[in-house]
Amino acid sequence: KQEVTQIPAALSVPEGENLVLNCSFTDSAIYNLQWFRQDPGKGLTSLLLIQSSQREQTSGRLNASLDKSSGRSTLYIAASQPGDSATYLCAVFSRDSSYKLIFGSGTRLLVRP
Amino acid sequence: NAGVTQTPKFRILKIGQSMTLQCTQDMNHNYMYWYRQDPGMGLKLIYYSVGAGITDKGEVPNGYNVSRSTTEDFPLRLELAAPSQTSVYFCASSYPLDRGRDEQYFGPGTRLTVT
């Protein structure tokens, strides 16, 4: 059964720092891995989708990598800003299930001015 | 283009009451999903649909029902509400060209409290 873990659960950094959020999954048979951002009381916004055949995706200051063999993904945020403060969720689209995304519990990020 | 819309935004139910959470998407997506998110946790799939007239159970379907009579709408019905159904409910939709590129778009959520 696929399980997704995100470490750390919470992170507080000063503005301007580069940071890495981690996501691990137990079954490497996936179609894709997605990173989402969730603001308090709001829905989810898709940030990056990495297909199983890809190693990384980039969007602006965000870079996500995927290592299927080790069951890991990282989300790198460059030059963090207070506006980056949110919860970041990782989810995998697993081949062992029909159509469901399996989510981690998220990393709650606070960027201090 | 509104994307995925959900109503209501908030609702308080008494134990044993019933209600329907509405979800509509205007992107002509054939796949639609219902998730719930408990505090401090990730999302769990309740039900999903791959097209009008076709629905299937997700991880946590007990206590819920769905129907999909049109491409746009995917309502979630709660019968005999219980405190364990207190959660935030998210609807999502997608149009997967293939499984690798299946990107889901989420609504803003409905915050439900059962007391």
Chai-1 contact restraints between the chains, C-beta under 6 A:
chainA,res_idxA,chainB,res_idxB,connection_type,confidence,min_distance_angstrom,max_distance_angstrom,comment,restraint_id
A,Y31,B,R99,contact,1.0,0.0,6.0,A-B,restraint_1
A,Y31,B,G100,contact,1.0,0.0,6.0,A-B,restraint_2
A,N32,B,G100,contact,1.0,0.0,6.0,A-B,restraint_3
A,G43,B,F106,contact,1.0,0.0,6.0,A-B,restraint_4
A,G43,B,G107,contact,1.0,0.0,6.0,A-B,restraint_5
A,G43,B,P108,contact,1.0,0.0,6.0,A-B,restraint_6
A,G43,B,G109,contact,1.0,0.0,6.0,A-B,restraint_7
A,L44,B,F106,contact,1.0,0.0,6.0,A-B,restraint_8
A,S46,B,E103,contact,1.0,0.0,6.0,A-B,restraint_9
A,L49,B,E103,contact,1.0,0.0,6.0,A-B,restraint_10
A,Q51,B,G100,contact,1.0,0.0,6.0,A-B,restraint_11
A,F93,B,D102,contact,1.0,0.0,6.0,A-B,restraint_12
A,Y99,B,Y48,contact,1.0,0.0,6.0,A-B,restraint_13
A,K100,B,L45,contact,1.0,0.0,6.0,A-B,restraint_14
A,K100,B,G58,contact,1.0,0.0,6.0,A-B,restraint_15
A,F103,B,G42,contact,1.0,0.0,6.0,A-B,restraint_16
A,F103,B,L43,contact,1.0,0.0,6.0,A-B,restraint_17
A,G104,B,G42,contact,1.0,0.0,6.0,A-B,restraint_18
A,S105,B,M41,contact,1.0,0.0,6.0,A-B,restraint_19
A,S105,B,G42,contact,1.0,0.0,6.0,A-B,restraint_20
